[in-house]
Amino acid sequence: MKNNMRILAGIDGSDHSLWALLEAINIAREFSGFLKVITVYKQGKKEEAEKIRQKTQQYLEKEKIDYELTTILGSNPSLALVDTARNEHFDLIVVGSRGLGSTASFLLGSISKQVVTKAHCDVLVIKK
């Protein structure tokens, strides 16, 4: 891994995404990195996304790292992560192995699997 690493993490409020966030924070701290955390929410779920964002900010404020929090209206978290990583030149995507997926994620495959398949950069999947 390299210093000044650009790290992207997705969080949906699940335990697995929280574990991924904590690992992304550790990597950012260790390698003087920048961490961007995104939450993708569906129409009508903005309030839930804001609660997740606030909880995430509480974790990040305790750390001495550069970070940004973003919420994105959309229905495809894996596409949001992959596109953000590509467009903003991230070096690493960190995701949990399981999230708060729906029946759609069961039918289409897990978000982490889709990210691993489509990402241009390294992907770290946290299982815990």
C-alpha positions in Angstrom: 0.0 0.0 0.0 1.1 3.6 -0.5 1.0 6.8 1.4 -1.6 9.4 0.6 -4.0 6.6 -0.4 -7.5 7.6 -1.6 -10.0 5.2 0.0 -13.7 4.9 -0.7 -16.1 3.1 1.7 -19.8 2.4 1.4 -22.0 2.3 4.5 -25.6 1.3 4.8 -26.0 1.0 8.6 -25.4 -2.7 8.7 -22.8 -4.2 11.1 -20.7 -5.4 8.1 -20.6 -1.9 6.7 -19.6 -0.5 10.1 -16.7 -3.0 10.2 -15.7 -2.0 6.7 -15.7 1.7 7.8 -13.5 0.9 10.9 -11.0 -0.9 8.7 -11.1 2.0 6.1 -10.3 4.4 9.0 -7.4 2.2 10.1 -6.0 2.1 6.6 -6.4 5.9 6.1 -4.7 6.6 9.4 -1.8 4.2 8.7 -1.1 5.5 5.2 -2.0 9.2 5.6 -4.9 8.6 3.4 -8.1 10.4 2.4 -11.4 8.6 3.1 -14.7 9.3 1.4 -17.7 7.5 2.8 -20.9 7.2 0.8 -24.4 6.1 1.6 -26.7 5.3 -1.2 -30.4 5.6 -0.4 -33.6 5.0 -2.2 -36.4 7.5 -2.7 -38.2 8.1 0.6 -35.3 6.9 2.7 -33.4 10.2 3.0 -34.1 10.4 6.8 -32.5 6.9 7.3 -29.5 7.9 5.2 -29.0 11.1 7.3 -29.1 9.0 10.5 -26.4 6.7 9.1 -24.4 9.8 8.0 -24.5 11.3 11.5 -23.4 8.0 13.1 -20.6 7.7 10.6 -19.5 11.3 11.3 -19.3 10.5 15.0 -16.7 7.8 14.2 -14.8 9.9 11.8 -14.6 13.0 14.1 -12.5 11.0 16.6 -9.9 10.2 14.0 -7.1 12.4 12.7 -7.7 11.8 9.0 -9.0 13.7 6.0 -12.5 12.6 5.1 -15.7 13.4 3.3 -19.2 12.1 3.8 -21.7 11.9 1.0 -25.2 10.6 0.5 -26.4 9.7 -2.9 -30.0 9.2 -4.1 -30.0 6.0 -6.1 -31.0 2.3 -6.3 -27.6 0.7 -7.1 -25.0 1.1 -4.4 -22.4 -1.0 -6.3 -22.6 1.2 -9.4 -22.4 4.3 -7.2 -19.2 3.0 -5.5 -17.6 1.8 -8.8 -18.4 5.0 -10.6 -17.3 7.3 -7.8 -14.0 5.3 -7.5 -13.3 5.6 -11.2 -14.4 9.2 -11.6 -12.6 10.5 -8.5 -9.5 8.3 -8.9 -9.7 6.2 -5.7 -7.0 3.6 -5.0 -9.1 1.3 -2.8 -12.8 0.5 -2.2 -13.7 -1.0 1.2 -17.0 -2.7 1.6 -18.6 -5.2 4.0 -19.3 -8.7 2.9 -23.0 -8.3 3.7 -25.3 -5.4 4.1 -28.9 -4.5 4.4 -29.6 -5.9 1.0 -33.0 -6.7 -0.3 -34.5 -9.5 -2.4 -33.1 -7.6 -5.4 -29.5 -8.1 -4.1 -30.3 -11.8 -3.7 -31.3 -12.0 -7.3 -28.5 -9.8 -8.7 -25.7 -10.9 -6.4 -24.3 -9.1 -3.5 -23.1 -5.5 -3.6 -19.6 -6.6 -2.6 -19.5 -9.2 -5.4 -20.6 -6.6 -8.0 -18.0 -4.1 -6.7 -15.2 -6.6 -6.9 -16.2 -7.6 -10.4 -16.6 -4.1 -11.8 -14.1 -1.9 -10.0 -11.0 -0.6 -11.7 -9.1 -0.4 -8.4 -8.4 -2.7 -5.5 -11.3 -3.8 -3.3 -11.1 -4.9 0.3 -14.1 -7.0 1.4 -14.5 -7.1 5.2 -16.1 -10.3 6.5 -15.7 -10.2 10.3 
